Amino acid sequence: MEVLAVDTKRAGELIGLSQRTIQRYIHAKRIRAVRAGRRVCVPLTSLEEFLRVDSHPSAETLRRSEEN
C-alpha cells in the first residue's frame, strides 16, 4: 500500500527537521496538514511542495523514502 501522509514526527525525520519545527510550520501555514481526529497528518505532496518552494536540501531524501 502506498503511503500518502505521515505524522509530524515522521515528516520531520524525512526532511531533517524536528517534530516541533514541523508543527510550527504547519501553524504558520508553510506546510499543509490535515487532522484525523486528534492526529495531524502531513501529506507527502505537501512536504514535496515545501521542499520545492523553500529549496531545502532534503528533497532527495524524501523522494528516496517514498520509493521504499
CNS distance restraints for C-alpha pairs under 8 A (distance, minus, plus):
assign (resid   3 and name CA) (resid  66 and name CA) 7.67 0.50 0.50
assign (resid   4 and name CA) (resid  43 and name CA) 5.77 0.50 0.50
assign (resid   4 and name CA) (resid  44 and name CA) 5.85 0.50 0.50
assign (resid   4 and name CA) (resid  45 and name CA) 7.88 0.50 0.50
assign (resid   5 and name CA) (resid  41 and name CA) 5.88 0.50 0.50
assign (resid   5 and name CA) (resid  42 and name CA) 5.19 0.50 0.50
assign (resid   5 and name CA) (resid  43 and name CA) 3.94 0.50 0.50
assign (resid   5 and name CA) (resid  44 and name CA) 5.28 0.50 0.50
assign (resid   6 and name CA) (resid  10 and name CA) 5.96 0.50 0.50
assign (resid   6 and name CA) (resid  11 and name CA) 6.06 0.50 0.50
assign (resid   6 and name CA) (resid  41 and name CA) 5.40 0.50 0.50
assign (resid   6 and name CA) (resid  42 and name CA) 5.31 0.50 0.50
assign (resid   6 and name CA) (resid  43 and name CA) 6.43 0.50 0.50
assign (resid   6 and name CA) (resid  44 and name CA) 7.10 0.50 0.50
assign (resid   7 and name CA) (resid  11 and name CA) 6.15 0.50 0.50
assign (resid   7 and name CA) (resid  39 and name CA) 7.51 0.50 0.50
assign (resid   7 and name CA) (resid  40 and name CA) 6.08 0.50 0.50
assign (resid   7 and name CA) (resid  41 and name CA) 4.70 0.50 0.50
assign (resid   7 and name CA) (resid  42 and name CA) 5.97 0.50 0.50
assign (resid   8 and name CA) (resid  12 and name CA) 6.17 0.50 0.50
assign (resid   8 and name CA) (resid  19 and name CA) 5.58 0.50 0.50
assign (resid   8 and name CA) (resid  22 and name CA) 6.22 0.50 0.50
assign (resid   8 and name CA) (resid  23 and name CA) 6.80 0.50 0.50
assign (resid   8 and name CA) (resid  40 and name CA) 6.82 0.50 0.50
assign (resid   8 and name CA) (resid  41 and name CA) 6.60 0.50 0.50
assign (resid   8 and name CA) (resid  42 and name CA) 6.57 0.50 0.50
assign (resid   9 and name CA) (resid  13 and name CA) 6.40 0.50 0.50
assign (resid   9 and name CA) (resid  18 and name CA) 7.31 0.50 0.50
assign (resid   9 and name CA) (resid  19 and name CA) 4.75 0.50 0.50
assign (resid   9 and name CA) (resid  22 and name CA) 8.00 0.50 0.50
assign (resid  10 and name CA) (resid  14 and name CA) 6.12 0.50 0.50
assign (resid  10 and name CA) (resid  19 and name CA) 7.83 0.50 0.50
assign (resid  11 and name CA) (resid  15 and name CA) 6.52 0.50 0.50
assign (resid  11 and name CA) (resid  19 and name CA) 7.47 0.50 0.50
assign (resid  11 and name CA) (resid  22 and name CA) 7.25 0.50 0.50
assign (resid  11 and name CA) (resid  42 and name CA) 6.91 0.50 0.50
assign (resid  11 and name CA) (resid  47 and name CA) 7.54 0.50 0.50
assign (resid  12 and name CA) (resid  16 and name CA) 5.61 0.50 0.50
assign (resid  12 and name CA) (resid  17 and name CA) 4.50 0.50 0.50
assign (resid  12 and name CA) (resid  18 and name CA) 5.13 0.50 0.50
assign (resid  12 and name CA) (resid  19 and name CA) 5.21 0.50 0.50
assign (resid  12 and name CA) (resid  21 and name CA) 7.69 0.50 0.50
assign (resid  12 and name CA) (resid  22 and name CA) 6.08 0.50 0.50
assign (resid  13 and name CA) (resid  17 and name CA) 6.34 0.50 0.50
assign (resid  13 and name CA) (resid  18 and name CA) 7.16 0.50 0.50
assign (resid  13 and name CA) (resid  19 and name CA) 7.88 0.50 0.50
assign (resid  14 and name CA) (resid  58 and name CA) 7.72 0.50 0.50
assign (resid  14 and name CA) (resid  61 and name CA) 6.66 0.50 0.50
assign (resid  14 and name CA) (resid  62 and name CA) 5.61 0.50 0.50
assign (resid  14 and name CA) (resid  65 and name CA) 7.36 0.50 0.50
assign (resid  15 and name CA) (resid  58 and name CA) 5.12 0.50 0.50
assign (resid  15 and name CA) (resid  59 and name CA) 7.05 0.50 0.50
assign (resid  15 and name CA) (resid  61 and name CA) 6.83 0.50 0.50
assign (resid  15 and name CA) (resid  62 and name CA) 6.39 0.50 0.50
assign (resid  16 and name CA) (resid  58 and name CA) 6.84 0.50 0.50
assign (resid  17 and name CA) (resid  21 and name CA) 6.29 0.50 0.50
assign (resid  17 and name CA) (resid  22 and name CA) 6.86 0.50 0.50
assign (resid  18 and name CA) (resid  22 and name CA) 6.44 0.50 0.50
assign (resid  19 and name CA) (resid  23 and name CA) 6.27 0.50 0.50
assign (resid  20 and name CA) (resid  24 and name CA) 6.18 0.50 0.50
assign (resid  21 and name CA) (resid  25 and name CA) 6.17 0.50 0.50
assign (resid  22 and name CA) (resid  26 and name CA) 6.19 0.50 0.50
assign (resid  22 and name CA) (resid  31 and name CA) 7.60 0.50 0.50
assign (resid  23 and name CA) (resid  27 and name CA) 6.21 0.50 0.50
assign (resid  24 and name CA) (resid  28 and name CA) 6.10 0.50 0.50
assign (resid  25 and name CA) (resid  29 and name CA) 5.97 0.50 0.50
assign (resid  25 and name CA) (resid  30 and name CA) 4.98 0.50 0.50
assign (resid  25 and name CA) (resid  31 and name CA) 5.56 0.50 0.50
assign (resid  26 and name CA) (resid  30 and name CA) 5.84 0.50 0.50
assign (resid  26 and name CA) (resid  31 and name CA) 4.78 0.50 0.50
assign (resid  26 and name CA) (resid  32 and name CA) 6.02 0.50 0.50
assign (resid  26 and name CA) (resid  33 and name CA) 6.51 0.50 0.50
assign (resid  30 and name CA) (resid  50 and name CA) 6.98 0.50 0.50
assign (resid  31 and name CA) (resid  42 and name CA) 7.85 0.50 0.50
assign (resid  31 and name CA) (resid  46 and name CA) 6.19 0.50 0.50
assign (resid  31 and name CA) (resid  47 and name CA) 6.80 0.50 0.50
assign (resid  31 and name CA) (resid  50 and name CA) 6.18 0.50 0.50
assign (resid  32 and name CA) (resid  42 and name CA) 6.64 0.50 0.50
assign (resid  32 and name CA) (resid  43 and name CA) 7.51 0.50 0.50
assign (resid  32 and name CA) (resid  46 and name CA) 5.64 0.50 0.50
assign (resid  33 and name CA) (resid  40 and name CA) 6.58 0.50 0.50
assign (resid  33 and name CA) (resid  41 and name CA) 5.60 0.50 0.50
assign (resid  33 and name CA) (resid  42 and name CA) 4.53 0.50 0.50
assign (resid  33 and name CA) (resid  43 and name CA) 6.52 0.50 0.50
assign (resid  33 and name CA) (resid  46 and name CA) 7.48 0.50 0.50
assign (resid  34 and name CA) (resid  40 and name CA) 5.79 0.50 0.50
assign (resid  34 and name CA) (resid  41 and name CA) 5.30 0.50 0.50
assign (resid  34 and name CA) (resid  42 and name CA) 6.44 0.50 0.50
assign (resid  34 and name CA) (resid  43 and name CA) 7.81 0.50 0.50
assign (resid  35 and name CA) (resid  39 and name CA) 5.70 0.50 0.50
assign (resid  35 and name CA) (resid  40 and name CA) 4.59 0.50 0.50
assign (resid  35 and name CA) (resid  41 and name CA) 6.09 0.50 0.50
assign (resid  36 and name CA) (resid  40 and name CA) 6.25 0.50 0.50
assign (resid  36 and name CA) (resid  41 and name CA) 7.13 0.50 0.50
assign (resid  42 and name CA) (resid  46 and name CA) 6.67 0.50 0.50
assign (resid  42 and name CA) (resid  47 and name CA) 7.29 0.50 0.50
assign (resid  43 and name CA) (resid  47 and name CA) 6.77 0.50 0.50
assign (resid  44 and name CA) (resid  48 and name CA) 6.25 0.50 0.50
assign (resid  45 and name CA) (resid  49 and name CA) 6.15 0.50 0.50
assign (resid  46 and name CA) (resid  50 and name CA) 6.17 0.50 0.50
assign (resid  47 and name CA) (resid  51 and name CA) 6.14 0.50 0.50
assign (resid  48 and name CA) (resid  52 and name CA) 6.09 0.50 0.50
assign (resid  48 and name CA) (resid  59 and name CA) 6.83 0.50 0.50
assign (resid  48 and name CA) (resid  62 and name CA) 7.51 0.50 0.50
assign (resid  49 and name CA) (resid  53 and name CA) 6.07 0.50 0.50
assign (resid  50 and name CA) (resid  54 and name CA) 5.86 0.50 0.50
assign (resid  50 and name CA) (resid  55 and name CA) 7.98 0.50 0.50
assign (resid  50 and name CA) (resid  56 and name CA) 8.00 0.50 0.50
assign (resid  51 and name CA) (resid  55 and name CA) 5.36 0.50 0.50
assign (resid  51 and name CA) (resid  56 and name CA) 4.95 0.50 0.50
assign (resid  51 and name CA) (resid  57 and name CA) 7.65 0.50 0.50
assign (resid  51 and name CA) (resid  58 and name CA) 7.25 0.50 0.50
assign (resid  51 and name CA) (resid  59 and name CA) 5.64 0.50 0.50
assign (resid  52 and name CA) (resid  56 and name CA) 7.03 0.50 0.50
assign (resid  52 and name CA) (resid  59 and name CA) 7.36 0.50 0.50
assign (resid  55 and name CA) (resid  59 and name CA) 7.91 0.50 0.50
assign (resid  58 and name CA) (resid  62 and name CA) 6.53 0.50 0.50
assign (resid  59 and name CA) (resid  63 and name CA) 6.45 0.50 0.50
assign (resid  60 and name CA) (resid  64 and name CA) 6.22 0.50 0.50
assign (resid  61 and name CA) (resid  65 and name CA) 6.25 0.50 0.50
assign (resid  62 and name CA) (resid  66 and name CA) 6.35 0.50 0.50
assign (resid  63 and name CA) (resid  67 and name CA) 6.72 0.50 0.50
assign (resid  64 and name CA) (resid  68 and name CA) 6.95 0.50 0.50
